[in-house]
Structure formats: structure tokens, C-alpha cells
Amino acid sequence: MKDKKFYFEVDELAKNCQPLIVVSTIVISIISSCISEIGTKGSSYNYFDVISSYLKTGNMIHLNQINDIFSPKTDIFTLLGNIVFIGSYFILNMCVLKYKQNGKLSISDIFEVAKNNYFKTLIVVSIYCVLTYFISKILIVGIIIVLVLIYVFMYLPYLIILKPELSFKEYFIESYNLTNGHKFELLKNDLRYVVRIIGITFCGFIAGIIVISLSKSILSVVVFYILFVVALLYSILKYLPNLICSRTLYFINHMDSLENKKTV
């Protein structure tokens, strides 16, 4: 269990990194979502049609029409969107690590880190995304396996920047070895912030459902989306920087403890 000093350091680091993390995350999310959405073009319906139909009428769109959304074309563009999002997330984690090392963080640092590490990051992220994406297709069990893999390979972005001499395969092996015995601590560390993000977003969702239940109209659907998006953005603005910074600090502390053991 992490002490108060650790979370105080997380809060201080998050304050300094918050503007860049939030703005970058919003831009990245829009770009990756647009890429994923390309795959649904030509489909009779999209995700919003499914949700709107249910909220307004209480009836889901027919199963065959829903399946039209999940086509091979959609899968490809969804995977590409994931690669862009996860890759950018890796770069953000690298930037926070660099900031902790040299005390400087700006837009130019993001481009510098991306420029210096783009090839290895692209390959590692592509392998990671393809692996997790297709494993997630396994009914029920797939999601559980992916959740475990998230923590098994959580150190990947930091290893790319700290150990450029490793091969692509070695990055995955090194992360697997380093996170062995730490995955539960990493999970508990994440839950401190993830629960708050989900809780705030869920409150926005419930508020929207209440509006829908009072008035089943197009306006109520619009209000639902507004409440949901506002709650989601607020939770991201408030806690996502802390989540990213807590992972980075955990990694730094872990590496420091290993170095100290070597010197003893």
C-alpha cells in the first residue's frame, strides 16, 4: 500500500503536467475516434443510432443491423484507431518520465520524444494492440486476459525510452519480468483514480437517463449526450493526469529500489 508521501508527489507532478496531458488526451481521442469511425461509414447504422433508438423508444435496433456495424472493415479501422491512441498514450508517459528527470515539459518535448522514439514505439504499440485486440474477441475470458496484459506490459513506454538497446521482443519480456509480483499493487494504484473517473462519468449517465425518462424527445437525447460528455471530460480533466503520473512514479520508485538492492 502506497503512503501519503507517494500520493502527495503524484498530486504535485500531476499539477505540473495536467494542462499538457488533458489537451493532448482530448486531441488524441478525437483523432483516434475519427479513424475508428471511418470503419462505420457505409453501414446502415452507427453506435449513436443504436443508443438513440433504445433511449427514445425502448427498442434496440435489430441484431442484423447492429452486426452491420461490426464488420471486418470496422475492425481494421478500430485497430488503427487503437494504435494511434495507445501510441500517443505511450508518448505521454515517456514525456512525464522525462519531465521527472529534467523538470521540463512542453509541446515541443512531446514532438522531441516522438521523433526520437517513433519507430520502436510504433512497432511495440502495434504488437501490443494487435495482441490485446484479438484476445479481447474471446468471449468473457478475453477481456480478463486483456486486463492482466495491461498490467503485465505497463512498463513498456518507460523501457522504450530508458533502454533503447533492447529488441522489440526484449521489451515485452523485460516488462513481464519487472511487473511480476507488482501487478496487484499497480491495479490498486490505478483503482484510486479509475473508480473516481467511472463514478463521475456514471453520475452523468444516470442524470441523462433521468432526463430521457421524463421526456422521450430528440432534445432529451441531446441533453443526455451533453451530460454524459461533460461528466466524462470533467473526470478526465480531474483525475487522468494523476493516473498517468502515479504509474510513472511507481515505475521510478520500483527502478530505484532495484538499483538500491544492487548496491547493497
C-alpha positions in Angstrom: 0.0 0.0 0.0 1.4 3.4 -1.0 1.9 6.0 1.7 0.7 9.6 1.8 4.0 10.9 0.6 3.7 9.0 -2.6 0.3 10.4 -3.4 1.4 13.9 -2.5 4.2 13.6 -5.0 1.7 12.3 -7.6 -0.6 15.3 -7.0 2.3 17.7 -7.3 3.5 16.1 -10.5 0.0 16.0 -11.9 -0.5 19.7 -11.3 2.5 20.5 -13.4 1.6 18.0 -16.2 -2.1 18.5 -16.2 -2.6 21.0 -19.0 -0.4 19.1 -21.5 -1.9 15.7 -20.5 -5.5 16.9 -20.8 -5.2 18.8 -24.0 -3.1 16.0 -25.6 -5.6 13.4 -24.5 -8.6 15.3 -25.9 -6.8 15.8 -29.3 -5.6 12.2 -29.4 -9.1 10.9 -28.5 -10.7 12.9 -31.3 -8.2 11.8 -33.9 -8.3 8.1 -32.9 -12.1 8.2 -32.8 -12.3 9.7 -36.3 -10.1 6.9 -37.6 -12.2 4.3 -35.9 -15.4 6.0 -37.2 -14.2 5.7 -40.8 -14.8 1.9 -40.5 -18.5 2.5 -39.8 -19.0 4.6 -42.9 -21.3 2.8 -45.4 -23.0 1.0 -42.5 -26.7 1.5 -42.2 -26.3 2.4 -38.6 -23.7 3.6 -36.1 -23.3 3.3 -32.4 -25.3 6.5 -31.8 -28.2 5.1 -33.8 -28.3 2.1 -31.5 -28.2 4.2 -28.3 -30.7 6.8 -29.6 -33.2 4.1 -30.7 -33.1 2.5 -27.3 -33.4 5.7 -25.3 -36.2 7.1 -27.4 -38.3 4.0 -28.0 -37.0 1.4 -25.6 -36.4 -0.9 -28.5 -32.9 -1.9 -29.7 -32.2 -1.9 -33.4 -32.5 -5.3 -35.0 -29.5 -7.6 -34.3 -28.7 -7.9 -38.1 -28.5 -4.1 -38.3 -26.2 -4.0 -35.3 -23.9 -6.6 -36.8 -23.6 -4.3 -39.8 -21.5 -2.0 -37.6 -19.1 -4.8 -36.6 -17.7 -5.6 -40.0 -14.1 -6.6 -40.9 -13.7 -3.0 -42.3 -14.8 -1.7 -38.9 -12.3 -4.0 -37.1 -9.4 -2.7 -39.2 -10.1 1.0 -38.6 -10.9 0.3 -34.9 -7.5 -1.4 -34.6 -5.8 1.6 -36.3 -7.6 4.0 -34.0 -6.3 2.0 -31.0 -2.8 2.0 -32.3 -2.9 5.8 -32.7 -4.4 6.3 -29.2 -2.2 3.8 -27.4 0.9 5.0 -29.2 0.2 8.6 -28.2 -0.5 7.5 -24.7 2.9 5.8 -24.6 4.5 9.1 -25.8 2.7 11.0 -23.0 4.0 8.5 -20.4 7.5 8.9 -21.8 7.2 12.7 -21.6 6.1 12.6 -17.9 9.1 10.4 -17.2 11.4 12.9 -19.0 9.8 15.7 -17.0 10.5 13.9 -13.8 14.1 13.5 -14.9 14.8 17.1 -16.1 12.0 19.2 -14.8 10.8 20.4 -18.2 7.6 19.6 -20.1 6.2 21.4 -23.2 4.6 20.7 -26.5 8.0 20.6 -28.1 9.0 17.8 -25.7 6.2 15.6 -27.0 7.4 16.1 -30.6 11.0 15.5 -29.5 10.2 12.3 -27.6 8.0 11.1 -30.5 10.8 11.9 -33.1 13.5 10.1 -31.1 11.4 7.0 -30.4 8.7 6.8 -33.1 9.9 3.6 -34.8 10.3 1.4 -31.8 7.1 2.9 -30.2 5.1 2.2 -33.4 6.3 -1.4 -33.6 5.9 -2.2 -29.9 2.4 -0.5 -29.8 1.3 -2.3 -33.0 2.3 -5.7 -31.5 0.6 -4.8 -28.2 -2.6 -3.5 -29.8 -2.9 -6.5 -32.2 -2.3 -8.9 -29.4 -4.9 -7.3 -27.0 -7.4 -6.6 -29.7 -7.8 -10.2 -31.0 -7.5 -11.7 -27.5 -10.4 -9.4 -26.4 -12.6 -11.1 -29.1 -12.5 -14.3 -27.0 -15.9 -14.3 -25.2 -15.7 -13.2 -21.5 -12.3 -14.8 -20.9 -10.7 -12.5 -23.5 -11.5 -9.3 -21.5 -10.0 -10.8 -18.3 -6.8 -11.8 -20.2 -6.5 -8.3 -21.7 -6.9 -6.7 -18.2 -4.0 -8.9 -17.0 -1.9 -8.0 -20.0 -2.4 -4.3 -19.4 -0.5 -4.6 -16.1 2.0 -7.2 -17.5 3.1 -4.7 -20.1 2.5 -1.4 -18.2 6.2 -0.6 -18.2 6.6 -0.7 -22.0 6.7 3.0 -22.6 9.2 3.7 -19.9 11.5 0.8 -21.1 11.5 2.2 -24.6 12.9 5.5 -23.5 15.3 4.1 -20.8 16.6 1.0 -22.6 16.8 1.8 -26.3 19.3 -1.0 -26.8 16.6 -3.7 -26.2 14.9 -5.5 -29.1 11.1 -5.5 -29.6 10.8 -8.9 -28.0 13.0 -8.0 -25.1 10.8 -5.0 -24.2 7.9 -7.3 -23.6 10.0 -9.8 -21.7 11.5 -7.1 -19.5 8.1 -5.6 -18.7 6.8 -9.1 -17.9 9.7 -9.8 -15.5 9.6 -6.4 -13.8 5.9 -6.4 -13.2 6.0 -9.9 -11.8 4.8 -9.5 -8.2 3.7 -5.9 -8.7 0.6 -6.3 -10.8 -1.8 -6.2 -7.8 -0.1 -3.1 -6.4 -0.3 -1.4 -9.9 -4.0 -2.3 -10.0 -4.7 -0.9 -6.6 -2.8 2.2 -7.5 -5.0 2.6 -10.7 -8.3 2.0 -8.9 -7.7 5.0 -6.7 -8.3 7.2 -9.8 -10.2 4.9 -12.2 -13.1 4.4 -9.7 -13.4 8.2 -9.4 -13.4 8.6 -13.2 -16.0 5.9 -13.7 -18.1 7.2 -10.8 -18.3 10.8 -12.1 -19.0 9.6 -15.6 -21.7 7.2 -14.4 -23.4 10.1 -12.5 -23.5 12.0 -15.8 -25.0 8.9 -17.5 -27.7 8.5 -14.8 -28.6 12.2 -14.9 -29.0 11.8 -18.7 -31.2 8.7 -18.2 -33.4 10.6 -15.8 -33.9 13.3 -18.4 -34.8 10.7 -21.0 -37.3 9.1 -18.7 -39.0 12.4 -18.1 -39.2 13.4 -21.8 -38.6 11.0 -24.7 -37.7 13.6 -27.3 -34.8 14.5 -29.6 -33.9 17.3 -27.2 -33.7 14.9 -24.2 -31.3 12.7 -26.2 -29.1 15.7 -26.9 -29.2 16.6 -23.2 -28.3 13.0 -22.4 -25.2 13.2 -24.6 -24.2 16.6 -23.2 -24.5 15.4 -19.5 -22.6 12.3 -20.3 -19.8 14.0 -22.2 -19.4 16.8 -19.6 -19.1 14.3 -16.8 -16.6 12.3 -18.8 -14.5 15.3 -19.7 -14.6 16.6 -16.1 -13.4 13.3 -14.7 -10.6 13.1 -17.3 -9.6 16.7 -16.5 -9.6 16.0 -12.8 -8.0 12.5 -12.5 -6.4 11.3 -15.7 -3.2 13.3 -15.0 -3.0 11.8 -11.6 -3.4 8.3 -13.0 -0.6 8.7 -15.6 1.7 10.4 -13.0 1.1 7.7 -10.4 2.1 5.0 -12.9 5.2 6.9 -13.8 6.2 7.5 -10.1 5.5 3.9 -9.3 7.9 2.8 -12.1 10.6 5.3 -10.9 10.3 4.1 -7.3 10.5 0.5 -8.5 13.6 1.1 -10.6 15.2 3.0 -7.7 14.5 0.1 -5.3 16.1 -2.4 -7.7 19.2 -0.1 -8.0 19.5 0.1 -4.3 19.4 -3.6 -3.9 22.2 -4.0 -6.4 24.4 -1.5 -4.5 23.8 -3.2 -1.1 
